[in-house]
Amino acid sequence: MERPAWAPPGIDISVPSVSRIYDYYLGGSHNFEVDREAARKVMEFVPGLPKIQQANRAFMRRAVRYAVSEGITQFLDIGSGIPTFGNVHEVAQGAAPEARVLYVDHDPVAVAHSQAVLEGNANAGVLAADLRKPRDILAAPETGSLLDLDRPVALLLVSVLHFVQDTDEPQRAVAELRDALAPGSLLIVSHASYEGIPLPQERVGGAVDVYRDIRNPLVMRTREEIARFFDGFRMVEPGLVSMPEWRPDNPLDQEDPYAFSGFAGVGRKA
Ligand SMILES: C[S@@+](CC[C@H](N)C(=O)[O-])C[C@H]1O[C@@H](n2cnc3c(N)ncnc32)[C@H](O)[C@@H]1O
């Protein structure tokens, strides 16, 4: 079986991973045949998936630029994924060269590739940790050395909360992170939902089943459930909307219904 030099030792390349499937949707090269096979199965049900993912990345970049425009230069990006094009540190440091970015992911390929991309960047780092254990993230030496939690931070939970089951209490994890952040901090979230997707729920259910089968269940939440992650934050205009509707750079291209799937928003801690 193929095992390129970038694959960290110890990973099982016969089991698909969420981060490598996502890398494939985005046109990246850090994925294996098992990942591509799973991705193709998902796309049989939801053919417009790459459009959804591109809309998600574009939202993330606009939200980072918004944060910098609000004077925030510290970023904690949890579930950061395999770096591709237009990563948080590039956007943030492009707008504010002193910006500091800590990436966090529990996937070894995402962590290894982030390390490679960040080599020589003194203001950015990566931590292997799990969103379900926020205290580990907050107490990690990497967090203490890169981020000053007494000053506002932009916390990114972009396209990751839908991989946390209700039994793992994602609401509690977000609340613990929120409580550790200084007033004025921003929470940046995007999340998958059946609402707004231009397909019947049964069809999308087929895609969701693929993730269940690879033991990384995808939790589709309603707009109302997603809004609850912002408890303790005041929504920034225009609120929780479909991804392209969040402060678009250009007039909206309404022609692609897939891009309008899922919800995104930014909240400010009072
Ligand atoms: C769909 S990707 C999103 C990547 C990036 N945030 C973006 O939106 O472009 C989801 C990432 O979340 C990571 N992830 C899933 N569950 C996680 C958890 N409990 N803790 C940390 N990372 C997690 C996966 O490994 C994957 O890299």
The ligand as a Tripos MOL2 file, in Angstrom:
@<TRIPOS>MOLECULE
LIG
   27    29     1     0     0
SMALL
NO_CHARGES

@<TRIPOS>ATOM
      1 C1        -13.8890   19.2070    8.1260 C.3       1 LIG1
      2 S1        -12.3210   19.4450    8.8520 S.3       1 LIG1
      3 C2        -12.3200   21.2070    9.0890 C.3       1 LIG1
      4 C3        -10.9640   21.8580    8.9300 C.3       1 LIG1
      5 C4        -10.9570   23.3860    9.0520 C.3       1 LIG1
      6 N1        -11.4430   23.8350   10.3410 N.3       1 LIG1
      7 C5        -11.7960   24.0030    7.9630 C.2       1 LIG1
      8 O1        -12.9750   24.3070    8.2090 O.co2     1 LIG1
      9 O2        -11.3110   24.1380    6.8410 O.co2     1 LIG1
     10 C6        -12.5980   18.8720   10.5080 C.3       1 LIG1
     11 C7        -11.3430   18.7060   11.3340 C.3       1 LIG1
     12 O3        -11.7090   18.5570   12.6980 O.3       1 LIG1
     13 C8        -10.8730   17.5830   13.2750 C.3       1 LIG1
     14 N2        -11.5780   17.0500   14.4510 N.ar      1 LIG1
     15 C9        -12.7180   16.3140   14.4860 C.ar      1 LIG1
     16 N3        -13.0520   16.0450   15.7600 N.ar      1 LIG1
     17 C10       -12.1130   16.6300   16.5490 C.ar      1 LIG1
     18 C11       -11.9040   16.6830   17.9600 C.ar      1 LIG1
     19 N4        -12.7470   16.0880   18.8110 N.pl3     1 LIG1
     20 N5        -10.8130   17.3550   18.4250 N.ar      1 LIG1
     21 C12        -9.9440   17.9410   17.5680 C.ar      1 LIG1
     22 N6        -10.0910   17.9210   16.2200 N.ar      1 LIG1
     23 C13       -11.1540   17.2720   15.7210 C.ar      1 LIG1
     24 C14       -10.6520   16.5550   12.1930 C.3       1 LIG1
     25 O4         -9.4880   15.7910   12.4370 O.3       1 LIG1
     26 C15       -10.5370   17.4590   10.9640 C.3       1 LIG1
     27 O5         -9.1960   17.8270   10.7380 O.3       1 LIG1
@<TRIPOS>BOND
     1     1     2 1
     2     2     3 1
     3     2    10 1
     4     3     4 1
     5     4     5 1
     6     5     6 1
     7     5     7 1
     8     7     8 2
     9     7     9 1
    10    10    11 1
    11    11    12 1
    12    11    26 1
    13    12    13 1
    14    13    14 1
    15    13    24 1
    16    14    15 ar
    17    14    23 ar
    18    15    16 ar
    19    16    17 ar
    20    17    18 ar
    21    17    23 ar
    22    18    19 1
    23    18    20 ar
    24    20    21 ar
    25    21    22 ar
    26    22    23 ar
    27    24    25 1
    28    24    26 1
    29    26    27 1
@<TRIPOS>SUBSTRUCTURE
     1 LIG1         1 GROUP 0 **** ****
